[in-house]
Amino acid sequence: MNSKEYSDPDALRLGRLDEQAKRVLFTEARTANTFADTPVPDTELRDIWELAKWGPTAANTQPLRVLYVHPGEARDRLVKHMDEGNRAKTASAPAVAVLATDTRFHEHIPDLLPFRPELKDTFAANAELRTEAAKFNAILQAGYFILSVRAHGLAVGPMGGFDSAGMDSEFFPDGRLHSILVVNIGHPGEDPWFPRLPRLSDDDVLQWA
């Protein structure tokens, strides 16, 4: 976009999702509990991240890292760290992503925030600040990741029920990455959805000042 386009109100006007897109991403989207045998190719998994990566993070820090785990030996290693009630789901999903925070995300700041490279040193000197920023922003990115899976016409089953310490020891033994979420990905299988649970009313959530 050139300088003229930045000053043109029509060029800056944002579009709106149509009703079908809203249904796919939000109102009719569900957590899948079973998956069809249809494979999800690596090219499609890469496309999911190519869309998800555009979500905003504080100071553009982007601390989320994604490990895709193929069926077979690696999946067996993953499944043993899942809570018992989640193992069958993760074992049968065509694709599984382990989402993790990078504890040394700040090392990329000079490239990601070139007008303020000194922020790298601020995070390097404050482990508590670094840990909080990594977790908060990675969780934000996990939400974008889930929406991207849905946007690609796939069902998603995010799960926090696993042994994080065991998962980290298994897949991230150098200690740099910490797992925060396991995401099952694929096309929905037989009876994939539990009944829709209620949402809070506007009166329970919204306030106006």
Backbone as JSON Lines, residues from 0, in Angstrom:
{"i":0,"aa":"M","n":[0.86,-1.2,0.0],"ca":[0.0,0.0,0.0],"c":[0.89,1.24,0.0]}
{"i":1,"aa":"N","n":[0.67,2.17,-0.95],"ca":[1.48,3.37,-1.01],"c":[0.88,4.48,-0.15]}
{"i":2,"aa":"S","n":[1.57,5.64,-0.1],"ca":[1.13,6.72,0.79],"c":[-0.24,7.24,0.42]}
{"i":3,"aa":"K","n":[-0.55,7.26,-0.87],"ca":[-1.88,7.72,-1.29],"c":[-2.97,6.8,-0.77]}
{"i":4,"aa":"E","n":[-2.71,5.49,-0.85],"ca":[-3.71,4.55,-0.38],"c":[-3.92,4.64,1.12]}
{"i":5,"aa":"Y","n":[-2.85,4.95,1.88],"ca":[-3.0,5.13,3.32],"c":[-3.9,6.31,3.64]}
{"i":6,"aa":"S","n":[-3.93,7.32,2.8],"ca":[-4.74,8.51,3.06],"c":[-6.11,8.45,2.41]}
{"i":7,"aa":"D","n":[-6.4,7.39,1.68],"ca":[-7.68,7.25,0.98],"c":[-8.66,6.5,1.89]}
{"i":8,"aa":"P","n":[-9.73,7.17,2.35],"ca":[-10.67,6.51,3.27],"c":[-11.27,5.24,2.68]}
{"i":9,"aa":"D","n":[-11.53,5.22,1.36],"ca":[-12.12,4.02,0.77],"c":[-11.15,2.85,0.81]}
{"i":10,"aa":"A","n":[-9.85,3.14,0.61],"ca":[-8.85,2.08,0.63],"c":[-8.67,1.52,2.03]}
{"i":11,"aa":"L","n":[-8.91,2.34,3.06],"ca":[-8.71,1.92,4.44],"c":[-9.95,1.27,5.05]}
{"i":12,"aa":"R","n":[-11.09,1.35,4.36],"ca":[-12.33,0.8,4.92],"c":[-12.22,-0.71,5.0]}
{"i":13,"aa":"L","n":[-12.49,-1.27,6.17],"ca":[-12.38,-2.71,6.38],"c":[-13.6,-3.44,5.86]}
{"i":14,"aa":"G","n":[-13.37,-4.62,5.32],"ca":[-14.48,-5.46,4.9],"c":[-15.09,-6.2,6.08]}
{"i":15,"aa":"R","n":[-16.21,-6.86,5.83],"ca":[-16.91,-7.63,6.86],"c":[-17.06,-9.07,6.39]}
{"i":16,"aa":"L","n":[-16.95,-10.01,7.31],"ca":[-17.22,-11.39,6.98],"c":[-18.69,-11.58,6.65]}
{"i":17,"aa":"D","n":[-18.98,-12.44,5.67],"ca":[-20.39,-12.73,5.39],"c":[-20.91,-13.71,6.44]}
{"i":18,"aa":"E","n":[-22.21,-13.99,6.39],"ca":[-22.82,-14.82,7.43],"c":[-22.27,-16.24,7.42]}
{"i":19,"aa":"Q","n":[-21.96,-16.76,6.24],"ca":[-21.39,-18.11,6.18],"c":[-20.04,-18.16,6.89]}
{"i":20,"aa":"A","n":[-19.2,-17.17,6.68],"ca":[-17.89,-17.15,7.33],"c":[-18.04,-17.05,8.85]}
{"i":21,"aa":"K","n":[-19.0,-16.25,9.31],"ca":[-19.23,-16.15,10.75],"c":[-19.67,-17.48,11.34]}
{"i":22,"aa":"R","n":[-20.5,-18.22,10.58],"ca":[-20.94,-19.53,11.06],"c":[-19.76,-20.5,11.14]}
{"i":23,"aa":"V","n":[-18.9,-20.48,10.12],"ca":[-17.75,-21.4,10.08],"c":[-16.79,-21.12,11.23]}
{"i":24,"aa":"L","n":[-16.56,-19.85,11.5],"ca":[-15.56,-19.49,12.51],"c":[-16.12,-19.45,13.92]}
{"i":25,"aa":"F","n":[-17.41,-19.11,14.08],"ca":[-17.93,-18.84,15.41],"c":[-19.23,-19.58,15.74]}
{"i":26,"aa":"T","n":[-20.34,-19.14,15.15],"ca":[-21.64,-19.54,15.7],"c":[-21.97,-21.01,15.51]}
{"i":27,"aa":"E","n":[-21.46,-21.64,14.47],"ca":[-21.71,-23.07,14.27],"c":[-20.45,-23.91,14.44]}
{"i":28,"aa":"A","n":[-19.35,-23.29,14.8],"ca":[-18.1,-24.02,15.01],"c":[-18.17,-24.79,16.32]}
{"i":29,"aa":"R","n":[-17.64,-25.99,16.33],"ca":[-17.72,-26.85,17.51],"c":[-16.37,-27.52,17.75]}
{"i":30,"aa":"T","n":[-16.17,-27.97,18.96],"ca":[-15.01,-28.79,19.28],"c":[-15.29,-30.22,18.84]}
{"i":31,"aa":"A","n":[-14.44,-30.76,17.97],"ca":[-14.64,-32.12,17.45],"c":[-14.1,-33.15,18.42]}
{"i":32,"aa":"N","n":[-14.85,-34.24,18.59],"ca":[-14.43,-35.33,19.46],"c":[-14.1,-36.6,18.7]}
{"i":33,"aa":"T","n":[-14.51,-36.68,17.43],"ca":[-14.11,-37.77,16.56],"c":[-13.72,-37.18,15.2]}
{"i":34,"aa":"F","n":[-12.87,-37.93,14.5],"ca":[-12.37,-37.45,13.22],"c":[-12.45,-38.56,12.17]}
{"i":35,"aa":"A","n":[-12.7,-38.14,10.91],"ca":[-12.66,-39.07,9.8],"c":[-11.21,-39.46,9.51]}
{"i":36,"aa":"D","n":[-11.06,-40.53,8.72],"ca":[-9.71,-41.0,8.39],"c":[-9.03,-40.16,7.32]}
{"i":37,"aa":"T","n":[-9.73,-39.17,6.78],"ca":[-9.18,-38.34,5.71],"c":[-7.89,-37.66,6.16]}
{"i":38,"aa":"P","n":[-6.78,-37.88,5.46],"ca":[-5.52,-37.25,5.89],"c":[-5.56,-35.73,5.74]}
{"i":39,"aa":"V","n":[-4.77,-35.06,6.54],"ca":[-4.53,-33.63,6.42],"c":[-3.07,-33.47,5.99]}
{"i":40,"aa":"P","n":[-2.82,-33.08,4.73],"ca":[-1.43,-33.03,4.25],"c":[-0.63,-31.94,4.92]}
{"i":41,"aa":"D","n":[0.68,-32.11,4.93],"ca":[1.57,-31.11,5.53],"c":[1.42,-29.75,4.88]}
{"i":42,"aa":"T","n":[1.12,-29.72,3.58],"ca":[0.94,-28.43,2.91],"c":[-0.23,-27.66,3.52]}
{"i":43,"aa":"E","n":[-1.29,-28.37,3.88],"ca":[-2.44,-27.7,4.5],"c":[-2.12,-27.26,5.92]}
{"i":44,"aa":"L","n":[-1.35,-28.05,6.64],"ca":[-0.94,-27.67,7.98],"c":[-0.04,-26.43,7.93]}
{"i":45,"aa":"R","n":[0.8,-26.36,6.92],"ca":[1.63,-25.16,6.76],"c":[0.77,-23.95,6.43]}
{"i":46,"aa":"D","n":[-0.27,-24.15,5.6],"ca":[-1.17,-23.05,5.26],"c":[-1.91,-22.53,6.49]}
{"i":47,"aa":"I","n":[-2.26,-23.42,7.41],"ca":[-2.92,-23.0,8.66],"c":[-2.05,-21.99,9.39]}
{"i":48,"aa":"W","n":[-0.77,-22.29,9.51],"ca":[0.11,-21.35,10.2],"c":[0.32,-20.08,9.39]}
{"i":49,"aa":"E","n":[0.39,-20.19,8.09],"ca":[0.59,-19.0,7.26],"c":[-0.52,-17.98,7.47]}
{"i":50,"aa":"L","n":[-1.72,-18.44,7.79],"ca":[-2.81,-17.52,8.1],"c":[-2.78,-17.1,9.57]}
{"i":51,"aa":"A","n":[-2.54,-18.04,10.46],"ca":[-2.59,-17.75,11.9],"c":[-1.51,-16.75,12.32]}
{"i":52,"aa":"K","n":[-0.4,-16.73,11.63],"ca":[0.74,-15.92,12.08],"c":[0.47,-14.42,12.01]}
{"i":53,"aa":"W","n":[-0.6,-14.01,11.32],"ca":[-0.87,-12.59,11.15],"c":[-1.61,-11.98,12.34]}
{"i":54,"aa":"G","n":[-2.03,-12.78,13.31],"ca":[-2.69,-12.22,14.48],"c":[-1.74,-11.35,15.29]}
{"i":55,"aa":"P","n":[-2.25,-10.27,15.91],"ca":[-1.38,-9.36,16.65],"c":[-0.9,-9.93,17.98]}
{"i":56,"aa":"T","n":[0.32,-9.57,18.36],"ca":[0.86,-9.85,19.68],"c":[1.52,-8.58,20.2]}
{"i":57,"aa":"A","n":[1.66,-8.48,21.51],"ca":[2.27,-7.29,22.12],"c":[3.69,-7.12,21.6]}
{"i":58,"aa":"A","n":[3.97,-5.93,21.09],"ca":[5.3,-5.59,20.55],"c":[5.74,-6.57,19.45]}
{"i":59,"aa":"N","n":[4.76,-7.23,18.83],"ca":[5.04,-8.14,17.72],"c":[6.0,-9.26,18.13]}
{"i":60,"aa":"T","n":[5.9,-9.73,19.37],"ca":[6.88,-10.67,19.91],"c":[6.7,-12.11,19.4]}
{"i":61,"aa":"Q","n":[5.48,-12.53,19.09],"ca":[5.23,-13.82,18.44],"c":[5.91,-15.01,19.14]}
{"i":62,"aa":"P","n":[5.57,-15.3,20.4],"ca":[6.27,-16.36,21.13],"c":[5.76,-17.78,20.87]}
{"i":63,"aa":"L","n":[4.67,-17.94,20.1],"ca":[4.11,-19.27,19.9],"c":[4.97,-20.09,18.93]}
{"i":64,"aa":"R","n":[5.17,-21.36,19.26],"ca":[5.82,-22.31,18.38],"c":[4.9,-23.51,18.2]}
{"i":65,"aa":"V","n":[4.94,-24.12,17.03],"ca":[4.01,-25.2,16.67],"c":[4.79,-26.45,16.3]}
{"i":66,"aa":"L","n":[4.49,-27.55,16.97],"ca":[5.04,-28.85,16.62],"c":[3.91,-29.71,16.07]}
{"i":67,"aa":"Y","n":[3.97,-30.07,14.79],"ca":[3.01,-31.0,14.21],"c":[3.54,-32.42,14.41]}
{"i":68,"aa":"V","n":[2.7,-33.29,14.95],"ca":[3.1,-34.65,15.28],"c":[2.36,-35.64,14.38]}
{"i":69,"aa":"H","n":[3.11,-36.33,13.53],"ca":[2.53,-37.28,12.6],"c":[2.09,-38.56,13.3]}
{"i":70,"aa":"P","n":[1.11,-39.28,12.72],"ca":[0.78,-40.61,13.24],"c":[1.99,-41.53,13.18]}
{"i":71,"aa":"G","n":[2.01,-42.49,14.1],"ca":[3.14,-43.41,14.16],"c":[3.89,-43.29,15.47]}
{"i":72,"aa":"E","n":[5.18,-43.49,15.42],"ca":[6.0,-43.52,16.63],"c":[5.93,-42.21,17.4]}
{"i":73,"aa":"A","n":[6.01,-41.08,16.68],"ca":[5.97,-39.79,17.37],"c":[4.62,-39.56,18.03]}
{"i":74,"aa":"R","n":[3.52,-39.96,17.36],"ca":[2.19,-39.8,17.96],"c":[2.05,-40.68,19.2]}
{"i":75,"aa":"D","n":[2.59,-41.88,19.14],"ca":[2.54,-42.75,20.32],"c":[3.25,-42.1,21.51]}
{"i":76,"aa":"R","n":[4.36,-41.45,21.24],"ca":[5.09,-40.76,22.3],"c":[4.28,-39.62,22.88]}
{"i":77,"aa":"L","n":[3.49,-38.95,22.03],"ca":[2.65,-37.84,22.49],"c":[1.47,-38.36,23.31]}
{"i":78,"aa":"V","n":[0.81,-39.39,22.8],"ca":[-0.42,-39.87,23.42],"c":[-0.19,-40.29,24.86]}
{"i":79,"aa":"K","n":[0.95,-40.85,25.18],"ca":[1.19,-41.34,26.54],"c":[1.2,-40.2,27.56]}
{"i":80,"aa":"H","n":[1.34,-38.95,27.11],"ca":[1.34,-37.81,28.03],"c":[-0.03,-37.14,28.12]}
{"i":81,"aa":"M","n":[-1.0,-37.61,27.31],"ca":[-2.34,-37.06,27.38],"c":[-3.09,-37.66,28.58]}
{"i":82,"aa":"D","n":[-4.03,-36.9,29.15],"ca":[-4.91,-37.47,30.16],"c":[-5.66,-38.65,29.57]}
{"i":83,"aa":"E","n":[-6.02,-39.6,30.39],"ca":[-6.6,-40.84,29.88],"c":[-7.82,-40.61,28.99]}
{"i":84,"aa":"G","n":[-8.67,-39.67,29.37],"ca":[-9.88,-39.42,28.59],"c":[-9.63,-38.76,27.26]}
{"i":85,"aa":"N","n":[-8.42,-38.25,27.03],"ca":[-8.1,-37.57,25.77],"c":[-7.26,-38.43,24.83]}
{"i":86,"aa":"R","n":[-6.79,-39.57,25.3],"ca":[-5.83,-40.33,24.51],"c":[-6.41,-40.84,23.2]}
{"i":87,"aa":"A","n":[-7.62,-41.38,23.24],"ca":[-8.2,-41.95,22.01],"c":[-8.43,-40.86,20.97]}
{"i":88,"aa":"K","n":[-8.83,-39.67,21.4],"ca":[-9.06,-38.58,20.47],"c":[-7.76,-38.18,19.77]}
{"i":89,"aa":"T","n":[-6.72,-38.05,20.56],"ca":[-5.44,-37.61,19.99],"c":[-4.82,-38.71,19.13]}
{"i":90,"aa":"A","n":[-5.0,-39.96,19.52],"ca":[-4.45,-41.07,18.75],"c":[-5.1,-41.17,17.38]}
{"i":91,"aa":"S","n":[-6.4,-40.84,17.29],"ca":[-7.14,-41.05,16.05],"c":[-7.18,-39.82,15.15]}
{"i":92,"aa":"A","n":[-6.78,-38.66,15.63],"ca":[-6.85,-37.45,14.81],"c":[-5.86,-37.54,13.65]}
{"i":93,"aa":"P","n":[-6.27,-37.14,12.45],"ca":[-5.33,-37.17,11.31],"c":[-4.1,-36.29,11.52]}
{"i":94,"aa":"A","n":[-4.28,-35.17,12.22],"ca":[-3.16,-34.27,12.49],"c":[-3.28,-33.76,13.91]}
{"i":95,"aa":"V","n":[-2.14,-33.56,14.55],"ca":[-2.11,-33.02,15.9],"c":[-1.01,-31.97,15.99]}
{"i":96,"aa":"A","n":[-1.34,-30.84,16.59],"ca":[-0.36,-29.78,16.82],"c":[-0.15,-29.62,18.32]}
{"i":97,"aa":"V","n":[1.1,-29.56,18.73],"ca":[1.43,-29.17,20.09],"c":[1.86,-27.71,20.05]}
{"i":98,"aa":"L","n":[1.11,-26.85,20.73],"ca":[1.43,-25.42,20.76],"c":[2.26,-25.14,22.01]}
{"i":99,"aa":"A","n":[3.31,-24.36,21.83],"ca":[4.25,-24.12,22.92],"c":[4.73,-22.68,22.92]}
{"i":100,"aa":"T","n":[5.17,-22.23,24.08],"ca":[5.79,-20.91,24.2],"c":[7.3,-21.04,24.07]}
{"i":101,"aa":"D","n":[7.89,-20.06,23.44],"ca":[9.35,-19.98,23.33],"c":[9.86,-19.08,24.45]}
{"i":102,"aa":"T","n":[10.57,-19.65,25.39],"ca":[11.04,-18.86,26.54],"c":[12.12,-17.86,26.16]}
{"i":103,"aa":"R","n":[12.68,-17.99,24.95],"ca":[13.7,-17.05,24.49],"c":[13.21,-16.29,23.26]}
{"i":104,"aa":"F","n":[11.9,-16.03,23.26],"ca":[11.3,-15.3,22.14],"c":[11.97,-13.95,21.92]}
{"i":105,"aa":"H","n":[12.49,-13.37,23.01],"ca":[13.05,-12.02,22.93],"c":[14.26,-11.94,22.02]}
{"i":106,"aa":"E","n":[14.89,-13.06,21.73],"ca":[16.06,-13.05,20.86],"c":[15.72,-12.6,19.44]}
{"i":107,"aa":"H","n":[14.44,-12.71,19.06],"ca":[14.01,-12.32,17.72],"c":[13.56,-10.86,17.64]}
{"i":108,"aa":"I","n":[13.52,-10.17,18.76],"ca":[12.96,-8.82,18.77],"c":[13.66,-7.86,17.82]}
{"i":109,"aa":"P","n":[14.98,-7.86,17.69],"ca":[15.6,-6.92,16.73],"c":[15.08,-7.08,15.3]}
{"i":110,"aa":"D","n":[14.66,-8.28,14.93],"ca":[14.1,-8.49,13.6],"c":[12.61,-8.17,13.55]}
{"i":111,"aa":"L","n":[11.9,-8.48,14.64],"ca":[10.45,-8.32,14.64],"c":[10.0,-6.93,15.04]}
{"i":112,"aa":"L","n":[10.83,-6.21,15.77],"ca":[10.52,-4.85,16.21],"c":[11.75,-3.98,15.97]}
{"i":113,"aa":"P","n":[12.11,-3.76,14.71],"ca":[13.41,-3.13,14.4],"c":[13.55,-1.69,14.89]}
{"i":114,"aa":"F","n":[12.43,-1.01,15.15],"ca":[12.53,0.36,15.63],"c":[12.74,0.43,17.14]}
{"i":115,"aa":"R","n":[12.69,-0.75,17.82],"ca":[12.95,-0.76,19.26],"c":[13.7,-2.03,19.66]}
{"i":116,"aa":"P","n":[14.89,-2.23,19.12],"ca":[15.62,-3.47,19.39],"c":[16.04,-3.62,20.84]}
{"i":117,"aa":"E","n":[16.12,-2.51,21.57],"ca":[16.57,-2.58,22.97],"c":[15.59,-3.34,23.86]}
{"i":118,"aa":"L","n":[14.36,-3.56,23.36],"ca":[13.4,-4.33,24.15],"c":[13.9,-5.76,24.39]}
{"i":119,"aa":"K","n":[14.72,-6.25,23.51],"ca":[15.34,-7.56,23.73],"c":[16.08,-7.6,25.06]}
{"i":120,"aa":"D","n":[16.84,-6.56,25.36],"ca":[17.61,-6.52,26.6],"c":[16.71,-6.37,27.82]}
{"i":121,"aa":"T","n":[15.6,-5.66,27.67],"ca":[14.65,-5.52,28.76],"c":[14.11,-6.88,29.18]}
{"i":122,"aa":"F","n":[13.7,-7.69,28.19],"ca":[13.19,-9.02,28.51],"c":[14.3,-9.94,29.01]}
{"i":123,"aa":"A","n":[15.49,-9.81,28.46],"ca":[16.6,-10.67,28.89],"c":[16.93,-10.47,30.36]}
{"i":124,"aa":"A","n":[16.72,-9.24,30.86],"ca":[17.09,-8.91,32.23],"c":[15.98,-9.19,33.23]}
{"i":125,"aa":"N","n":[14.78,-9.59,32.77],"ca":[13.64,-9.74,33.67],"c":[12.92,-11.05,33.32]}
{"i":126,"aa":"A","n":[13.27,-12.12,34.01],"ca":[12.71,-13.44,33.7],"c":[11.2,-13.49,33.95]}
{"i":127,"aa":"E","n":[10.73,-12.82,35.01],"ca":[9.3,-12.85,35.31],"c":[8.51,-12.15,34.22]}
{"i":128,"aa":"L","n":[8.97,-10.98,33.8],"ca":[8.32,-10.25,32.72],"c":[8.32,-11.08,31.44]}
{"i":129,"aa":"R","n":[9.43,-11.71,31.16],"ca":[9.57,-12.51,29.94],"c":[8.6,-13.69,29.95]}
{"i":130,"aa":"T","n":[8.5,-14.36,31.1],"ca":[7.62,-15.52,31.21],"c":[6.16,-15.12,31.04]}
{"i":131,"aa":"E","n":[5.76,-14.04,31.7],"ca":[4.37,-13.58,31.6],"c":[4.03,-13.16,30.18]}
{"i":132,"aa":"A","n":[4.95,-12.44,29.53],"ca":[4.7,-11.99,28.15],"c":[4.62,-13.17,27.2]}
{"i":133,"aa":"A","n":[5.49,-14.16,27.39],"ca":[5.48,-15.33,26.52],"c":[4.16,-16.08,26.64]}
{"i":134,"aa":"K","n":[3.7,-16.31,27.86],"ca":[2.48,-17.07,28.06],"c":[1.26,-16.32,27.53]}
{"i":135,"aa":"F","n":[1.14,-15.04,27.88],"ca":[-0.03,-14.26,27.47],"c":[-0.13,-14.19,25.94]}
{"i":136,"aa":"N","n":[0.96,-13.87,25.29],"ca":[0.91,-13.69,23.85],"c":[0.8,-15.01,23.1]}
{"i":137,"aa":"A","n":[1.39,-16.07,23.63],"ca":[1.24,-17.39,22.99],"c":[-0.2,-17.87,23.08]}
{"i":138,"aa":"I","n":[-0.87,-17.59,24.2],"ca":[-2.28,-17.97,24.32],"c":[-3.12,-17.19,23.32]}
{"i":139,"aa":"L","n":[-2.81,-15.89,23.14],"ca":[-3.49,-15.15,22.09],"c":[-3.32,-15.83,20.73]}
{"i":140,"aa":"Q","n":[-2.08,-16.19,20.43],"ca":[-1.81,-16.82,19.14],"c":[-2.49,-18.19,19.02]}
{"i":141,"aa":"A","n":[-2.66,-18.9,20.12],"ca":[-3.36,-20.18,20.07],"c":[-4.8,-19.97,19.61]}
{"i":142,"aa":"G","n":[-5.43,-18.88,20.06],"ca":[-6.78,-18.57,19.59],"c":[-6.81,-18.31,18.09]}
{"i":143,"aa":"Y","n":[-5.83,-17.57,17.59],"ca":[-5.76,-17.33,16.14],"c":[-5.54,-18.64,15.4]}
{"i":144,"aa":"F","n":[-4.74,-19.53,15.98],"ca":[-4.47,-20.82,15.35],"c":[-5.75,-21.62,15.19]}
{"i":145,"aa":"I","n":[-6.56,-21.67,16.24],"ca":[-7.83,-22.4,16.18],"c":[-8.73,-21.82,15.1]}
{"i":146,"aa":"L","n":[-8.83,-20.5,15.02],"ca":[-9.65,-19.88,13.99],"c":[-9.12,-20.19,12.6]}
{"i":147,"aa":"S","n":[-7.81,-20.25,12.45],"ca":[-7.23,-20.56,11.15],"c":[-7.57,-22.0,10.73]}
{"i":148,"aa":"V","n":[-7.52,-22.93,11.67],"ca":[-7.92,-24.3,11.34],"c":[-9.35,-24.31,10.81]}
{"i":149,"aa":"R","n":[-10.24,-23.63,11.5],"ca":[-11.64,-23.57,11.06],"c":[-11.77,-22.88,9.7]}
{"i":150,"aa":"A","n":[-10.99,-21.84,9.48],"ca":[-11.05,-21.11,8.22],"c":[-10.62,-21.98,7.05]}
{"i":151,"aa":"H","n":[-9.86,-23.03,7.32],"ca":[-9.44,-23.95,6.26],"c":[-10.39,-25.14,6.1]}
{"i":152,"aa":"G","n":[-11.58,-25.03,6.69],"ca":[-12.59,-26.06,6.51],"c":[-12.35,-27.33,7.3]}
{"i":153,"aa":"L","n":[-11.59,-27.22,8.37],"ca":[-11.26,-28.39,9.19],"c":[-11.85,-28.24,10.59]}
{"i":154,"aa":"A","n":[-12.09,-29.38,11.21],"ca":[-12.56,-29.39,12.6],"c":[-11.36,-29.36,13.53]}
{"i":155,"aa":"V","n":[-11.59,-28.83,14.71],"ca":[-10.49,-28.65,15.67],"c":[-10.94,-29.14,17.04]}
{"i":156,"aa":"G","n":[-10.02,-29.77,17.74],"ca":[-10.28,-30.23,19.1],"c":[-9.16,-29.83,20.02]}
{"i":157,"aa":"P","n":[-9.19,-28.59,20.56],"ca":[-8.13,-28.15,21.47],"c":[-8.27,-28.79,22.85]}
{"i":158,"aa":"M","n":[-7.15,-29.19,23.44],"ca":[-7.18,-29.86,24.73],"c":[-6.02,-29.43,25.62]}
{"i":159,"aa":"G","n":[-6.36,-29.12,26.86],"ca":[-5.33,-28.79,27.85],"c":[-5.05,-29.92,28.8]}
{"i":160,"aa":"G","n":[-5.74,-31.05,28.62],"ca":[-5.58,-32.18,29.54],"c":[-4.41,-33.07,29.17]}
{"i":161,"aa":"F","n":[-3.23,-32.68,29.6],"ca":[-2.04,-33.49,29.36],"c":[-0.97,-33.12,30.38]}
{"i":162,"aa":"D","n":[0.03,-33.96,30.48],"ca":[1.15,-33.74,31.39],"c":[2.15,-32.83,30.68]}
{"i":163,"aa":"S","n":[2.11,-31.56,30.99],"ca":[2.96,-30.6,30.28],"c":[4.44,-30.86,30.52]}
{"i":164,"aa":"A","n":[4.79,-31.19,31.76],"ca":[6.2,-31.46,32.06],"c":[6.69,-32.69,31.29]}
{"i":165,"aa":"G","n":[5.85,-33.72,31.24],"ca":[6.22,-34.9,30.48],"c":[6.32,-34.63,29.0]}
{"i":166,"aa":"M","n":[5.38,-33.83,28.48],"ca":[5.4,-33.47,27.06],"c":[6.66,-32.69,26.73]}
{"i":167,"aa":"D","n":[7.02,-31.76,27.59],"ca":[8.21,-30.94,27.34],"c":[9.47,-31.81,27.37]}
{"i":168,"aa":"S","n":[9.53,-32.72,28.32],"ca":[10.7,-33.6,28.41],"c":[10.8,-34.49,27.17]}
{"i":169,"aa":"E","n":[9.65,-34.91,26.65],"ca":[9.62,-35.8,25.49],"c":[10.03,-35.1,24.2]}
{"i":170,"aa":"F","n":[9.49,-33.89,23.99],"ca":[9.65,-33.24,22.7],"c":[10.53,-31.98,22.73]}
{"i":171,"aa":"F","n":[10.68,-31.37,23.89],"ca":[11.46,-30.14,23.99],"c":[12.5,-30.27,25.1]}
{"i":172,"aa":"P","n":[13.39,-31.23,25.01],"ca":[14.28,-31.54,26.14],"c":[15.29,-30.46,26.47]}
{"i":173,"aa":"D","n":[15.54,-29.51,25.56],"ca":[16.52,-28.47,25.88],"c":[15.94,-27.4,26.8]}
{"i":174,"aa":"G","n":[14.63,-27.46,27.08],"ca":[14.01,-26.54,28.03],"c":[13.58,-25.21,27.46]}
{"i":175,"aa":"R","n":[13.82,-24.99,26.18],"ca":[13.48,-23.68,25.6],"c":[11.97,-23.52,25.4]}
{"i":176,"aa":"L","n":[11.28,-24.57,24.99],"ca":[9.85,-24.5,24.7],"c":[9.05,-25.15,25.81]}
{"i":177,"aa":"H","n":[7.86,-24.56,26.1],"ca":[6.95,-25.11,27.09],"c":[5.57,-25.29,26.45]}
{"i":178,"aa":"S","n":[5.06,-26.51,26.46],"ca":[3.77,-26.81,25.84],"c":[2.62,-26.17,26.62]}
{"i":179,"aa":"I","n":[1.63,-25.65,25.87],"ca":[0.47,-25.03,26.5],"c":[-0.86,-25.61,26.02]}
{"i":180,"aa":"L","n":[-0.88,-26.24,24.83],"ca":[-2.14,-26.73,24.28],"c":[-1.84,-27.8,23.24]}
{"i":181,"aa":"V","n":[-2.68,-28.84,23.23],"ca":[-2.65,-29.85,22.17],"c":[-3.9,-29.66,21.33]}
{"i":182,"aa":"V","n":[-3.74,-29.63,20.01],"ca":[-4.85,-29.34,19.11],"c":[-4.99,-30.48,18.11]}
{"i":183,"aa":"N","n":[-6.11,-31.22,18.21],"ca":[-6.43,-32.25,17.23],"c":[-7.06,-31.59,16.01]}
{"i":184,"aa":"I","n":[-6.7,-32.04,14.82],"ca":[-7.12,-31.39,13.58],"c":[-7.55,-32.45,12.57]}
{"i":185,"aa":"G","n":[-8.65,-32.19,11.88],"ca":[-9.07,-33.09,10.81],"c":[-10.49,-32.79,10.37]}
{"i":186,"aa":"H","n":[-11.03,-33.67,9.54],"ca":[-12.43,-33.59,9.14],"c":[-13.26,-34.35,10.17]}
{"i":187,"aa":"P","n":[-14.45,-33.84,10.51],"ca":[-15.23,-34.49,11.57],"c":[-15.61,-35.91,11.21]}
{"i":188,"aa":"G","n":[-15.62,-36.78,12.24],"ca":[-15.98,-38.18,12.05],"c":[-17.42,-38.45,12.45]}
{"i":189,"aa":"E","n":[-17.68,-39.66,12.89],"ca":[-19.04,-40.05,13.27],"c":[-19.4,-39.44,14.62]}
{"i":190,"aa":"D","n":[-20.61,-38.83,14.69],"ca":[-21.08,-38.19,15.92],"c":[-19.99,-37.34,16.57]}
{"i":191,"aa":"P","n":[-19.49,-36.33,15.87],"ca":[-18.32,-35.6,16.36],"c":[-18.63,-34.58,17.45]}
{"i":192,"aa":"W","n":[-19.9,-34.16,17.56],"ca":[-20.19,-33.0,18.42],"c":[-20.97,-33.42,19.65]}
{"i":193,"aa":"F","n":[-20.58,-32.9,20.79],"ca":[-21.44,-32.98,21.96],"c":[-22.52,-31.91,21.83]}
{"i":194,"aa":"P","n":[-23.64,-32.0,22.57],"ca":[-24.65,-30.95,22.5],"c":[-24.06,-29.59,22.82]}
{"i":195,"aa":"R","n":[-24.55,-28.58,22.12],"ca":[-24.05,-27.22,22.33],"c":[-24.34,-26.77,23.75]}
{"i":196,"aa":"L","n":[-23.34,-26.3,24.44],"ca":[-23.51,-25.79,25.8],"c":[-23.88,-24.31,25.74]}
{"i":197,"aa":"P","n":[-24.56,-23.8,26.78],"ca":[-25.02,-22.41,26.75],"c":[-23.87,-21.42,26.87]}
{"i":198,"aa":"R","n":[-24.13,-20.2,26.43],"ca":[-23.21,-19.08,26.61],"c":[-23.85,-18.1,27.6]}
{"i":199,"aa":"L","n":[-23.01,-17.31,28.26],"ca":[-23.53,-16.3,29.17],"c":[-24.35,-15.28,28.41]}
{"i":200,"aa":"S","n":[-25.33,-14.71,29.08],"ca":[-26.14,-13.67,28.46],"c":[-25.35,-12.36,28.4]}
{"i":201,"aa":"D","n":[-25.79,-11.46,27.53],"ca":[-25.15,-10.16,27.43],"c":[-25.14,-9.44,28.78]}
{"i":202,"aa":"D","n":[-26.22,-9.57,29.53],"ca":[-26.3,-8.89,30.83],"c":[-25.27,-9.41,31.81]}
{"i":203,"aa":"D","n":[-24.85,-10.66,31.65],"ca":[-23.85,-11.24,32.55],"c":[-22.44,-10.81,32.18]}
{"i":204,"aa":"V","n":[-22.25,-10.33,30.96],"ca":[-20.91,-10.07,30.44],"c":[-20.63,-8.6,30.22]}
{"i":205,"aa":"L","n":[-21.58,-7.92,29.58],"ca":[-21.3,-6.57,29.1],"c":[-21.53,-5.5,30.17]}
{"i":206,"aa":"Q","n":[-20.63,-4.54,30.2],"ca":[-20.78,-3.34,31.02],"c":[-20.47,-2.14,30.12]}
{"i":207,"aa":"W","n":[-21.01,-1.02,30.51],"ca":[-20.8,0.2,29.72],"c":[-20.37,1.32,30.66]}
{"i":208,"aa":"A","n":[-19.38,2.07,30.25],"ca":[-18.91,3.18,31.08],"c":[-19.05,4.49,30.32]}
